[in-house]
Amino acid sequence: MNKKDIANVRKQFKLNNRYMNIREIFNVYIKKESGEIYHQVSQPFQLLEQEAQELFLTNFKKVLTGSLDAKLFELKFRRDVEDSTQMILYNGLRADTEEWMESMLRIVQKMFAHAVYEFDTVVTFIRGEYQKATRKRDLETEEGGDDEVYSNEFTLCTLNKTDQPKKALLFDYIEKEFKSNNAVDPIINLTAPLTGFMFPAFNDNAADVNHILYYGGKANQPDTMFIEEVLHCEDIITAIEEKDSFEQIVKLVAGEEVPTNVISNVYEEIDKMVQESIENEESEPPKLDSRDIERILEVSGVEDVDTAKVEHAFKSVVYDVNHEIKASSIIPKSIKINTKIADVSIHPKELKNVKYITYEGKRCLLLEVDEDVVVEGFRLPNMSNHQ
């Protein structure tokens, strides 16, 4: 799933939405340490009080929020797995309620077969239908719109921790007196799910049952045990790992010392690929193999680039010769320039304006600007005017 696919689904999680029909919700309360089920209940989602619906909808949207390959990962199911979670989820899409509950409980058992938490948790499953108009309604022919929709069944799961209520002092308006809060009921934290997933994945408005969208609670810290033992999916590489791999390859080819204009050119070339992919509305994000990296380094001004050198660097870092690095994972939002005196952050496109020079016997960073410089609201004087 790309960002657009995920955003299309996420924005449908709102009250009384005809494009998102959540038929039923199944909550399972798990005791800490023992991992035993304390309570379970399934009911039609629409029978929940409106406030409860809103809280759960916020929770579900969280599982579809975050950067791809940092918090959100499209995972591929492994083949030939006994008691495959893929088949459990697939068969559960159209099973009756009792069968669906039994299937989801099998997944809960997998979730707590190895994991131990220091707090009670709640596993929530929903089952429903997601719709999207195939095209906008034509005002002249009155065709399209809601008359023609993509329709897909889905299951979404979240794992949430429970918090103990904090002691508080209350004011009783009726009795006009101060009282202590004696609440003992645990609070289900629906604002920060620990993990979750949606099945199936959606690509170009079509269901892809061979993939699942996984949500990790912390950026760049996917739960490998959950991915392998619960979901039965293939290993993944985070965006940070992809970026580190690319940087190591460039260092092996270009050396440790690279001019700022060359670094800037590299990022510009990669950004160009990403933007072209977006403009062409390609479903698959652009990826780089050793040949792509060779071309990028050559046009960016890296000296002595040859095929054998790049291939050797690629294989020594990535190991899998068939692996391709996602271009979107490489481009940083900002580039950090680290020195002992100060750390500076700058946009990748502006890196070409930074030069490393020797001035009056001292090593300096020179930042070329074409306008006044403002620091915390104060405009700096042009020193050449004061000489």
Solvent accessible surface area in square Angstrom, and as a share of the most:
residue,aa,sasa,rsa
1,M,16,0.07
2,N,37,0.19
3,K,147,0.62
4,K,130,0.55
5,D,15,0.08
6,I,4,0.02
7,A,34,0.26
8,N,19,0.10
9,V,2,0.01
10,R,72,0.26
11,K,120,0.51
12,Q,21,0.09
13,F,1,0.01
14,K,117,0.49
15,L,46,0.23
16,N,141,0.72
17,N,21,0.11
18,R,174,0.63
19,Y,50,0.19
20,M,12,0.05
21,N,68,0.35
22,I,5,0.03
23,R,85,0.31
24,E,18,0.08
25,I,0,0.00
26,F,0,0.00
27,N,28,0.14
28,V,0,0.00
29,Y,39,0.15
30,I,1,0.01
31,K,83,0.35
32,K,97,0.41
33,E,119,0.53
34,S,69,0.45
35,G,23,0.22
36,E,115,0.52
37,I,68,0.34
38,Y,154,0.59
39,H,104,0.47
40,Q,68,0.30
41,V,60,0.34
42,S,28,0.18
43,Q,57,0.25
44,P,67,0.42
45,F,4,0.02
46,Q,106,0.47
47,L,130,0.65
48,L,27,0.14
49,E,137,0.61
50,Q,115,0.51
51,E,124,0.56
52,A,30,0.23
53,Q,15,0.07
54,E,77,0.34
55,L,93,0.46
56,F,21,0.09
57,L,10,0.05
58,T,58,0.34
59,N,0,0.00
60,F,1,0.00
61,K,72,0.31
62,K,79,0.33
63,V,2,0.01
64,L,0,0.00
65,T,60,0.35
66,G,37,0.35
67,S,62,0.40
68,L,49,0.24
69,D,15,0.08
70,A,13,0.10
71,K,56,0.24
72,L,1,0.01
73,F,4,0.01
74,E,59,0.26
75,L,1,0.01
76,K,91,0.39
77,F,6,0.03
78,R,89,0.33
79,R,158,0.58
80,D,153,0.79
81,V,35,0.20
82,E,161,0.72
83,D,67,0.35
84,S,18,0.12
85,T,0,0.00
86,Q,20,0.09
87,M,96,0.43
88,I,6,0.03
89,L,0,0.00
90,Y,98,0.37
91,N,91,0.46
92,G,1,0.01
93,L,7,0.04
94,R,179,0.65
95,A,21,0.16
96,D,84,0.44
97,T,57,0.33
98,E,114,0.51
99,E,93,0.42
100,W,0,0.00
101,M,28,0.12
102,E,108,0.48
103,S,15,0.10
104,M,1,0.00
105,L,29,0.14
106,R,104,0.38
107,I,0,0.00
108,V,3,0.02
109,Q,120,0.53
110,K,29,0.12
111,M,6,0.02
112,F,28,0.12
113,A,68,0.53
114,H,122,0.55
115,A,20,0.15
116,V,109,0.62
117,Y,52,0.20
118,E,151,0.68
119,F,56,0.23
120,D,19,0.10
121,T,1,0.01
122,V,5,0.03
123,V,0,0.00
124,T,1,0.00
125,F,0,0.00
126,I,0,0.00
127,R,10,0.03
128,G,0,0.00
129,E,38,0.17
130,Y,10,0.04
131,Q,48,0.21
132,K,57,0.24
133,A,28,0.22
134,T,51,0.29
135,R,112,0.41
136,K,183,0.78
137,R,100,0.36
138,D,59,0.30
139,L,161,0.80
140,E,162,0.73
141,T,81,0.47
142,E,116,0.52
143,E,89,0.40
144,G,1,0.01
145,G,10,0.10
146,D,59,0.31
147,D,102,0.53
148,E,66,0.29
149,V,50,0.29
150,Y,83,0.32
151,S,57,0.37
152,N,23,0.12
153,E,38,0.17
154,F,2,0.01
155,T,1,0.00
156,L,0,0.00
157,C,1,0.00
158,T,0,0.00
159,L,3,0.02
160,N,0,0.00
161,K,56,0.24
162,T,5,0.03
163,D,50,0.26
164,Q,123,0.55
165,P,27,0.17
166,K,176,0.75
167,K,200,0.85
168,A,48,0.37
169,L,127,0.63
170,L,91,0.45
171,F,93,0.39
172,D,35,0.18
173,Y,180,0.68
174,I,153,0.78
175,E,107,0.48
176,K,159,0.68
177,E,79,0.35
178,F,141,0.59
179,K,83,0.35
180,S,71,0.46
181,N,40,0.21
182,N,127,0.65
183,A,57,0.44
184,V,119,0.68
185,D,105,0.55
186,P,54,0.34
187,I,96,0.49
188,I,68,0.35
189,N,35,0.18
190,L,19,0.10
191,T,87,0.51
192,A,54,0.42
193,P,5,0.03
194,L,54,0.27
195,T,11,0.06
196,G,1,0.01
197,F,0,0.00
198,M,0,0.00
199,F,0,0.00
200,P,1,0.00
201,A,0,0.00
202,F,5,0.02
203,N,44,0.22
204,D,91,0.47
205,N,37,0.19
206,A,57,0.44
207,A,44,0.34
208,D,33,0.17
209,V,49,0.28
210,N,53,0.27
211,H,40,0.18
212,I,0,0.00
213,L,1,0.01
214,Y,2,0.01
215,Y,10,0.04
216,G,2,0.02
217,G,24,0.23
218,K,137,0.58
219,A,52,0.41
220,N,44,0.23
221,Q,120,0.53
222,P,25,0.16
223,D,59,0.31
224,T,84,0.49
225,M,55,0.25
226,F,9,0.04
227,I,3,0.01
228,E,60,0.27
229,E,85,0.38
230,V,0,0.00
231,L,0,0.00
232,H,19,0.08
233,C,1,0.00
234,E,78,0.35
235,D,115,0.59
236,I,41,0.21
237,I,73,0.37
238,T,7,0.04
239,A,20,0.16
240,I,92,0.46
241,E,86,0.38
242,E,9,0.04
243,K,50,0.21
244,D,63,0.33
245,S,23,0.15
246,F,5,0.02
247,E,56,0.25
248,Q,92,0.41
249,I,0,0.00
250,V,21,0.12
251,K,98,0.42
252,L,101,0.50
253,V,4,0.02
254,A,29,0.23
255,G,30,0.29
256,E,138,0.62
257,E,161,0.72
258,V,40,0.23
259,P,79,0.50
260,T,35,0.20
261,N,77,0.39
262,V,10,0.06
263,I,57,0.29
264,S,0,0.00
265,N,46,0.23
266,V,8,0.05
267,Y,24,0.09
268,E,60,0.27
269,E,32,0.14
270,I,0,0.00
271,D,30,0.15
272,K,107,0.45
273,M,38,0.17
274,V,20,0.12
275,Q,79,0.35
276,E,88,0.39
277,S,9,0.06
278,I,104,0.53
279,E,133,0.59
280,N,101,0.52
281,E,140,0.63
282,E,88,0.39
283,S,43,0.28
284,E,116,0.52
285,P,48,0.30
286,P,24,0.15
287,K,74,0.31
288,L,0,0.00
289,D,27,0.14
290,S,19,0.12
291,R,169,0.62
292,D,40,0.21
293,I,0,0.00
294,E,26,0.12
295,R,102,0.37
296,I,0,0.00
297,L,0,0.00
298,E,90,0.40
299,V,87,0.50
300,S,1,0.01
301,G,45,0.43
302,V,18,0.10
303,E,141,0.63
304,D,119,0.62
305,V,23,0.13
306,D,68,0.35
307,T,64,0.37
308,A,73,0.57
309,K,78,0.33
310,V,1,0.00
311,E,65,0.29
312,H,135,0.60
313,A,2,0.02
314,F,4,0.02
315,K,104,0.44
316,S,52,0.33
317,V,21,0.12
318,V,21,0.12
319,Y,179,0.68
320,D,76,0.39
321,V,86,0.49
322,N,129,0.66
323,H,39,0.18
324,E,75,0.34
325,I,0,0.00
326,K,51,0.22
327,A,0,0.00
328,S,60,0.39
329,S,13,0.08
330,I,1,0.01
331,I,42,0.21
332,P,21,0.13
333,K,183,0.78
334,S,50,0.32
335,I,26,0.13
336,K,153,0.65
337,I,30,0.15
338,N,115,0.59
339,T,61,0.35
340,K,211,0.89
341,I,168,0.85
342,A,54,0.41
343,D,104,0.54
344,V,66,0.38
345,S,72,0.46
346,I,22,0.11
347,H,96,0.43
348,P,6,0.04
349,K,108,0.46
350,E,79,0.35
351,L,5,0.03
352,K,86,0.37
353,N,43,0.22
354,V,5,0.03
355,K,95,0.40
356,Y,141,0.54
357,I,59,0.30
358,T,97,0.57
359,Y,128,0.49
360,E,143,0.64
361,G,72,0.69
362,K,146,0.62
363,R,191,0.70
364,C,44,0.26
365,L,72,0.36
366,L,85,0.42
367,L,94,0.47
368,E,105,0.47
369,V,79,0.46
370,D,142,0.73
371,E,133,0.60
372,D,93,0.48
373,V,60,0.34
374,V,93,0.53
375,V,74,0.42
376,E,161,0.72
377,G,68,0.66
378,F,153,0.64
379,R,169,0.62
380,L,90,0.45
381,P,80,0.51
382,N,92,0.47
383,M,129,0.57
384,S,72,0.47
385,N,116,0.60
386,H,128,0.57
387,Q,190,0.84
